Amino acid sequence: MDQASQLKQSGLLELHLAVLLFGGTALFSKLIPLSALDITLLRCFVAALVLALIVKASKHRLLLNSGRDYLIALGLGIVVSLHWVTYFASMQLSSIAIGMIAFFTYPVMTVLIEPIITGNKIQRVDVVSGITVLIGVILLIPEANLGNDVTLGIAVGVLSAAFFTARNLLHKQYFSAYSGPQAMFYQTAVATVFLAPWHTVEINTIEQNVWGLILLLGIVFTAAPHALFTSALRHLSAKTVSLVSCLQPFYGAVLALFFLGENLEIKTILGGLLVVTTAIFETRRSRRSYRK
């Protein structure tokens, strides 16, 4: 196996591990008793510090290659901050399941938008995969009373999906030359500065157990998986990353069952199976294409 194939297979392993950790991030929207903006701000602050240490420990420099790259990092950081705020807000307005499902319209967005950017034709199999994933995440929706908050939560979740799609495609196009930890250091650092003026909580009023949750979110569920995720983006198409990432709502639903008592219905299990099957299919198909 040549080096390029090894890098792509390594990227797939990094991606699957990142998605597993991403599945747990939704829990913190309910576990941490703060606003979506404050959760995102503190999450980014902790993650930026950890990522800076990771870059230094790996003996790589933090500086970027050009002034243009700093402008790109600024834009990516703002998009990431908007994505995370809307992501948590969606779940706080509705529920973890509904928020994640609304957010996971982004694979369909990516499948349809990426070929326009790259100049490639949209493949029929990708459209079918996107539709299958969409059906799967829709089936994950528990029975709910669609009041105003839930409806708003779904809308905010779809907006979060749009921000995430933009971030992935822009990163792939303009920022993929940097390592995962280095790229995410700048994005989380920019997000911290961008969100700081709008914070609503006083740091000295946060209880010790809440700080523990914030550190857990920032280190284990942010710094680690986002470094892995951005590293995977360097070797895989945004389309493949998006479709494989659809394991996340299934993991989130299972974790919500164990930690928050959100019940799993039969249709939730069926939806999860559809999502997982499509993700596995896309992974296998991408591996076959790498070998050619």
C-alpha positions as a Markdown table, in Angstrom:
| # | Residue | x | y | z |
|---|---|---|---|---|
| 1 | Met | 0.0 | 0.0 | 0.0 |
| 2 | Asp | 1.4 | 3.4 | -1.0 |
| 3 | Gln | 1.8 | 6.4 | 1.3 |
| 4 | Ala | -1.3 | 8.2 | 0.0 |
| 5 | Ser | -3.5 | 5.2 | 0.6 |
| 6 | Gln | -2.1 | 4.8 | 4.1 |
| 7 | Leu | -2.8 | 8.5 | 4.9 |
| 8 | Lys | -6.4 | 8.2 | 3.6 |
| 9 | Gln | -7.0 | 5.1 | 5.7 |
| 10 | Ser | -5.5 | 6.8 | 8.7 |
| 11 | Gly | -7.9 | 9.7 | 8.0 |
| 12 | Leu | -10.8 | 7.4 | 8.1 |
| 13 | Leu | -9.8 | 6.0 | 11.5 |
| 14 | Glu | -9.3 | 9.5 | 12.9 |
| 15 | Leu | -12.7 | 10.4 | 11.5 |
| 16 | His | -14.6 | 7.5 | 13.2 |
| 17 | Leu | -12.9 | 8.2 | 16.5 |
| 18 | Ala | -13.8 | 11.9 | 16.3 |
| 19 | Val | -17.5 | 11.1 | 15.5 |
| 20 | Leu | -17.7 | 8.8 | 18.5 |
| 21 | Leu | -16.6 | 11.7 | 20.7 |
| 22 | Phe | -18.8 | 14.2 | 18.9 |
| 23 | Gly | -21.8 | 12.0 | 19.8 |
| 24 | Gly | -21.3 | 13.0 | 23.4 |
| 25 | Thr | -21.1 | 16.8 | 22.9 |
| 26 | Ala | -24.9 | 17.1 | 22.8 |
| 27 | Leu | -25.3 | 15.9 | 26.4 |
| 28 | Phe | -23.6 | 19.1 | 27.6 |
| 29 | Ser | -26.4 | 21.3 | 26.3 |
| 30 | Lys | -28.5 | 19.8 | 29.1 |
| 31 | Leu | -25.8 | 19.0 | 31.7 |
| 32 | Ile | -24.2 | 22.5 | 31.8 |
| 33 | Pro | -26.7 | 25.0 | 33.3 |
| 34 | Leu | -25.5 | 27.9 | 31.1 |
| 35 | Ser | -26.7 | 29.6 | 28.0 |
| 36 | Ala | -25.6 | 28.2 | 24.6 |
| 37 | Leu | -23.3 | 31.2 | 24.0 |
| 38 | Asp | -21.6 | 30.9 | 27.4 |
| 39 | Ile | -21.2 | 27.1 | 27.0 |
| 40 | Thr | -19.6 | 27.8 | 23.6 |
| 41 | Leu | -17.4 | 30.6 | 24.8 |
| 42 | Leu | -15.9 | 28.5 | 27.7 |
| 43 | Arg | -15.7 | 25.4 | 25.6 |
| 44 | Cys | -13.6 | 27.4 | 23.0 |
| 45 | Phe | -11.4 | 29.0 | 25.7 |
| 46 | Val | -10.5 | 25.6 | 27.2 |
| 47 | Ala | -10.0 | 23.9 | 23.8 |
| 48 | Ala | -7.8 | 26.7 | 22.5 |
| 49 | Leu | -5.4 | 26.4 | 25.5 |
| 50 | Val | -5.3 | 22.6 | 25.2 |
| 51 | Leu | -4.7 | 22.7 | 21.4 |
| 52 | Ala | -1.9 | 25.3 | 21.8 |
| 53 | Leu | -0.2 | 22.8 | 24.2 |
| 54 | Ile | -0.7 | 20.0 | 21.7 |
| 55 | Val | 0.9 | 22.0 | 18.9 |
| 56 | Lys | 3.9 | 22.9 | 21.1 |
| 57 | Ala | 4.3 | 19.4 | 22.4 |
| 58 | Ser | 4.4 | 18.1 | 18.8 |
| 59 | Lys | 7.2 | 20.7 | 18.2 |
| 60 | His | 5.3 | 22.5 | 15.5 |
| 61 | Arg | 5.0 | 26.2 | 15.3 |
| 62 | Leu | 1.8 | 28.1 | 16.0 |
| 63 | Leu | 2.4 | 30.8 | 13.4 |
| 64 | Leu | 0.7 | 30.6 | 10.1 |
| 65 | Asn | 2.4 | 30.9 | 6.7 |
| 66 | Ser | 1.0 | 34.2 | 5.5 |
| 67 | Gly | -1.2 | 37.1 | 6.3 |
| 68 | Arg | -3.9 | 35.7 | 4.0 |
| 69 | Asp | -4.1 | 32.6 | 6.2 |
| 70 | Tyr | -4.7 | 34.7 | 9.3 |
| 71 | Leu | -7.7 | 36.3 | 7.5 |
| 72 | Ile | -9.0 | 32.8 | 6.5 |
| 73 | Ala | -8.6 | 31.7 | 10.2 |
| 74 | Leu | -10.5 | 34.7 | 11.3 |
| 75 | Gly | -13.4 | 33.8 | 9.0 |
| 76 | Leu | -13.4 | 30.1 | 9.9 |
| 77 | Gly | -13.3 | 31.0 | 13.6 |
| 78 | Ile | -16.4 | 33.2 | 13.3 |
| 79 | Val | -18.3 | 30.5 | 11.3 |
| 80 | Val | -17.3 | 27.8 | 13.9 |
| 81 | Ser | -18.5 | 30.0 | 16.8 |
| 82 | Leu | -21.9 | 30.6 | 15.1 |
| 83 | His | -22.2 | 26.9 | 14.4 |
| 84 | Trp | -21.6 | 25.9 | 18.0 |
| 85 | Val | -23.9 | 28.5 | 19.5 |
| 86 | Thr | -26.7 | 27.5 | 17.2 |
| 87 | Tyr | -26.0 | 23.8 | 17.8 |
| 88 | Phe | -26.4 | 24.1 | 21.6 |
| 89 | Ala | -29.3 | 26.5 | 21.3 |
| 90 | Ser | -31.2 | 24.1 | 19.1 |
| 91 | Met | -31.0 | 21.4 | 21.7 |
| 92 | Gln | -31.8 | 23.7 | 24.6 |
| 93 | Leu | -34.9 | 24.9 | 22.7 |
| 94 | Ser | -36.1 | 21.4 | 21.8 |
| 95 | Ser | -34.4 | 18.2 | 22.7 |
| 96 | Ile | -31.1 | 16.5 | 22.0 |
| 97 | Ala | -32.6 | 14.2 | 19.4 |
| 98 | Ile | -34.5 | 16.9 | 17.6 |
| 99 | Gly | -31.6 | 19.3 | 17.7 |
| 100 | Met | -29.1 | 16.7 | 16.4 |
| 101 | Ile | -31.5 | 15.6 | 13.6 |
| 102 | Ala | -32.1 | 19.2 | 12.4 |
| 103 | Phe | -28.3 | 19.8 | 12.5 |
| 104 | Phe | -27.7 | 16.6 | 10.5 |
| 105 | Thr | -29.3 | 18.0 | 7.4 |
| 106 | Tyr | -25.8 | 19.2 | 6.7 |
| 107 | Pro | -24.7 | 16.0 | 4.9 |
| 108 | Val | -27.3 | 16.6 | 2.3 |
| 109 | Met | -26.2 | 20.2 | 2.0 |
| 110 | Thr | -22.6 | 19.1 | 1.5 |
| 111 | Val | -23.4 | 16.4 | -1.1 |
| 112 | Leu | -25.2 | 19.0 | -3.2 |
| 113 | Ile | -22.9 | 22.0 | -2.7 |
| 114 | Glu | -19.4 | 20.5 | -2.8 |
| 115 | Pro | -19.6 | 19.4 | -6.5 |
| 116 | Ile | -20.6 | 23.0 | -7.4 |
| 117 | Ile | -17.4 | 24.3 | -5.7 |
| 118 | Thr | -15.1 | 21.7 | -7.1 |
| 119 | Gly | -16.6 | 21.8 | -10.6 |
| 120 | Asn | -17.5 | 18.1 | -10.5 |
| 121 | Lys | -20.8 | 16.6 | -11.4 |
| 122 | Ile | -23.2 | 15.4 | -8.7 |
| 123 | Gln | -23.2 | 11.7 | -8.7 |
| 124 | Arg | -26.4 | 9.8 | -8.4 |
| 125 | Val | -25.2 | 7.5 | -5.7 |
| 126 | Asp | -24.3 | 10.5 | -3.5 |
| 127 | Val | -27.8 | 11.9 | -3.9 |
| 128 | Val | -29.2 | 8.5 | -2.9 |
| 129 | Ser | -26.9 | 8.4 | 0.1 |
| 130 | Gly | -27.8 | 11.8 | 1.2 |
| 131 | Ile | -31.5 | 11.0 | 0.9 |
| 132 | Thr | -31.1 | 7.8 | 2.8 |
| 133 | Val | -29.2 | 9.6 | 5.6 |
| 134 | Leu | -31.9 | 12.2 | 5.7 |
| 135 | Ile | -34.6 | 9.5 | 6.1 |
| 136 | Gly | -32.5 | 7.9 | 8.8 |
| 137 | Val | -32.2 | 11.0 | 10.9 |
| 138 | Ile | -35.8 | 11.9 | 10.5 |
| 139 | Leu | -36.7 | 8.4 | 11.9 |
| 140 | Leu | -34.6 | 9.3 | 14.9 |
| 141 | Ile | -37.1 | 12.0 | 15.9 |
| 142 | Pro | -39.0 | 11.0 | 19.0 |
| 143 | Glu | -42.7 | 11.7 | 19.4 |
| 144 | Ala | -42.9 | 15.4 | 20.4 |
| 145 | Asn | -45.4 | 18.2 | 20.8 |
| 146 | Leu | -44.3 | 20.7 | 18.2 |
| 147 | Gly | -44.7 | 23.9 | 20.1 |
| 148 | Asn | -43.0 | 27.2 | 19.3 |
| 149 | Asp | -39.7 | 26.3 | 21.1 |
| 150 | Val | -39.4 | 23.0 | 19.2 |
| 151 | Thr | -40.1 | 24.6 | 15.9 |
| 152 | Leu | -37.6 | 27.3 | 16.6 |
| 153 | Gly | -35.1 | 24.6 | 17.7 |
| 154 | Ile | -35.5 | 22.8 | 14.4 |
| 155 | Ala | -34.9 | 26.1 | 12.5 |
| 156 | Val | -31.8 | 26.9 | 14.6 |
| 157 | Gly | -30.5 | 23.4 | 14.1 |
| 158 | Val | -30.8 | 23.7 | 10.3 |
| 159 | Leu | -29.0 | 27.1 | 10.5 |
| 160 | Ser | -26.2 | 25.3 | 12.5 |
| 161 | Ala | -26.0 | 22.8 | 9.7 |
| 162 | Ala | -25.5 | 25.6 | 7.2 |
| 163 | Phe | -22.7 | 27.1 | 9.2 |
| 164 | Phe | -21.0 | 23.7 | 9.6 |
| 165 | Thr | -21.3 | 22.9 | 5.9 |
| 166 | Ala | -19.7 | 26.3 | 5.1 |
| 167 | Arg | -16.9 | 25.6 | 7.6 |
| 168 | Asn | -16.0 | 22.2 | 6.2 |
| 169 | Leu | -15.9 | 23.3 | 2.6 |
| 170 | Leu | -14.0 | 26.5 | 3.3 |
| 171 | His | -11.5 | 24.6 | 5.5 |
| 172 | Lys | -11.0 | 22.0 | 2.8 |
| 173 | Gln | -10.5 | 24.6 | 0.1 |
| 174 | Tyr | -8.3 | 27.1 | 1.9 |
| 175 | Phe | -6.9 | 25.8 | 5.2 |
| 176 | Ser | -6.2 | 22.1 | 4.8 |
| 177 | Ala | -2.4 | 22.6 | 4.7 |
| 178 | Tyr | -2.3 | 23.0 | 8.5 |
| 179 | Ser | -2.4 | 20.2 | 11.0 |
| 180 | Gly | -5.7 | 19.5 | 12.9 |
| 181 | Pro | -4.5 | 20.9 | 16.2 |
| 182 | Gln | -3.0 | 24.0 | 14.7 |
| 183 | Ala | -6.1 | 24.7 | 12.5 |
| 184 | Met | -8.5 | 24.2 | 15.4 |
| 185 | Phe | -6.4 | 26.3 | 17.8 |
| 186 | Tyr | -6.9 | 29.3 | 15.6 |
| 187 | Gln | -10.6 | 28.6 | 15.1 |
| 188 | Thr | -11.3 | 28.1 | 18.8 |
| 189 | Ala | -9.2 | 31.1 | 19.8 |
| 190 | Val | -11.0 | 33.4 | 17.3 |
| 191 | Ala | -14.3 | 32.0 | 18.5 |
| 192 | Thr | -13.4 | 32.9 | 22.1 |
| 193 | Val | -12.5 | 36.5 | 21.2 |
| 194 | Phe | -15.5 | 36.8 | 18.9 |
| 195 | Leu | -18.0 | 35.6 | 21.6 |
| 196 | Ala | -16.5 | 37.2 | 24.7 |
| 197 | Pro | -18.3 | 40.6 | 24.4 |
| 198 | Trp | -21.7 | 38.8 | 24.6 |
| 199 | His | -21.1 | 36.6 | 27.6 |
| 200 | Thr | -23.7 | 36.6 | 30.3 |
| 201 | Val | -22.2 | 34.6 | 33.1 |
| 202 | Glu | -19.6 | 35.8 | 35.7 |
| 203 | Ile | -16.7 | 33.3 | 35.9 |
| 204 | Asn | -16.5 | 33.5 | 39.7 |
| 205 | Thr | -20.1 | 32.4 | 40.0 |
| 206 | Ile | -19.7 | 29.1 | 38.2 |
| 207 | Glu | -19.7 | 26.1 | 40.6 |
| 208 | Gln | -16.9 | 23.6 | 40.8 |
| 209 | Asn | -18.9 | 20.7 | 39.3 |
| 210 | Val | -19.9 | 22.9 | 36.4 |
| 211 | Trp | -16.2 | 23.7 | 35.8 |
| 212 | Gly | -15.5 | 20.0 | 35.7 |
| 213 | Leu | -18.1 | 19.6 | 32.9 |
| 214 | Ile | -16.7 | 22.5 | 31.0 |
| 215 | Leu | -13.2 | 21.1 | 31.2 |
| 216 | Leu | -14.5 | 17.7 | 30.1 |
| 217 | Leu | -16.3 | 19.3 | 27.2 |
| 218 | Gly | -13.4 | 21.5 | 26.2 |
| 219 | Ile | -10.6 | 18.8 | 26.4 |
| 220 | Val | -12.1 | 15.4 | 25.7 |
| 221 | Phe | -15.1 | 16.4 | 23.5 |
| 222 | Thr | -13.7 | 19.4 | 21.7 |
| 223 | Ala | -9.9 | 19.6 | 21.5 |
| 224 | Ala | -9.4 | 15.9 | 20.8 |
| 225 | Pro | -12.2 | 15.2 | 18.3 |
| 226 | His | -11.9 | 18.5 | 16.4 |
| 227 | Ala | -8.1 | 18.0 | 16.0 |
| 228 | Leu | -8.9 | 14.5 | 14.6 |
| 229 | Phe | -11.7 | 15.8 | 12.5 |
| 230 | Thr | -9.7 | 18.6 | 10.8 |
| 231 | Ser | -6.8 | 16.2 | 10.3 |
| 232 | Ala | -9.2 | 13.8 | 8.5 |
| 233 | Leu | -10.4 | 16.6 | 6.3 |
| 234 | Arg | -6.9 | 16.9 | 4.9 |
| 235 | His | -7.1 | 13.4 | 3.3 |
| 236 | Leu | -10.9 | 12.9 | 2.7 |
| 237 | Ser | -13.5 | 14.8 | 0.7 |
| 238 | Ala | -15.9 | 16.9 | 2.7 |
| 239 | Lys | -18.7 | 14.7 | 1.3 |
| 240 | Thr | -17.2 | 11.5 | 2.7 |
| 241 | Val | -16.6 | 13.2 | 6.1 |
| 242 | Ser | -20.1 | 14.5 | 6.2 |
| 243 | Leu | -21.8 | 11.1 | 5.5 |
| 244 | Val | -19.6 | 9.1 | 7.8 |
| 245 | Ser | -20.2 | 11.7 | 10.5 |
| 246 | Cys | -23.9 | 10.7 | 10.4 |
| 247 | Leu | -23.0 | 8.1 | 13.0 |
| 248 | Gln | -23.1 | 11.0 | 15.5 |
| 249 | Pro | -26.9 | 11.3 | 16.0 |
| 250 | Phe | -27.1 | 7.6 | 16.7 |
| 251 | Tyr | -24.3 | 7.8 | 19.3 |
| 252 | Gly | -26.0 | 10.9 | 20.7 |
| 253 | Ala | -29.3 | 9.1 | 21.1 |
| 254 | Val | -27.7 | 6.2 | 22.9 |
| 255 | Leu | -25.7 | 8.4 | 25.2 |
| 256 | Ala | -28.8 | 10.5 | 26.0 |
| 257 | Leu | -30.6 | 7.3 | 26.9 |
| 258 | Phe | -28.0 | 6.3 | 29.4 |
| 259 | Phe | -27.1 | 9.7 | 30.9 |
| 260 | Leu | -30.4 | 11.7 | 30.6 |
| 261 | Gly | -33.0 | 9.0 | 30.4 |
| 262 | Glu | -34.2 | 10.0 | 26.9 |
| 263 | Asn | -36.0 | 6.9 | 25.6 |
| 264 | Leu | -35.2 | 5.2 | 22.3 |
| 265 | Glu | -38.2 | 4.1 | 20.3 |
| 266 | Ile | -38.2 | 1.4 | 17.6 |
| 267 | Lys | -38.2 | 4.1 | 14.8 |
| 268 | Thr | -35.2 | 5.7 | 16.5 |
| 269 | Ile | -33.3 | 2.3 | 16.3 |
| 270 | Leu | -34.4 | 1.9 | 12.6 |
| 271 | Gly | -33.2 | 5.4 | 11.8 |
| 272 | Gly | -29.9 | 4.8 | 13.5 |
| 273 | Leu | -29.4 | 1.6 | 11.5 |
| 274 | Leu | -30.1 | 3.5 | 8.2 |
| 275 | Val | -27.6 | 6.1 | 9.2 |
| 276 | Val | -24.9 | 3.6 | 10.2 |
| 277 | Thr | -25.4 | 1.5 | 7.1 |
| 278 | Thr | -25.1 | 4.5 | 4.8 |
| 279 | Ala | -22.0 | 5.7 | 6.7 |
| 280 | Ile | -20.4 | 2.3 | 6.4 |
| 281 | Phe | -21.3 | 2.1 | 2.7 |
| 282 | Glu | -19.8 | 5.6 | 2.0 |
| 283 | Thr | -16.6 | 4.6 | 3.9 |
| 284 | Arg | -16.1 | 1.4 | 2.0 |
| 285 | Arg | -16.8 | 3.2 | -1.3 |
| 286 | Ser | -14.3 | 5.9 | -0.5 |
| 287 | Arg | -11.7 | 3.2 | 0.4 |
| 288 | Arg | -12.2 | 1.5 | -3.0 |
| 289 | Ser | -11.8 | 4.8 | -4.8 |
| 290 | Tyr | -8.5 | 5.4 | -2.9 |
| 291 | Arg | -7.1 | 2.1 | -4.1 |
| 292 | Lys | -7.7 | 2.9 | -7.8 |
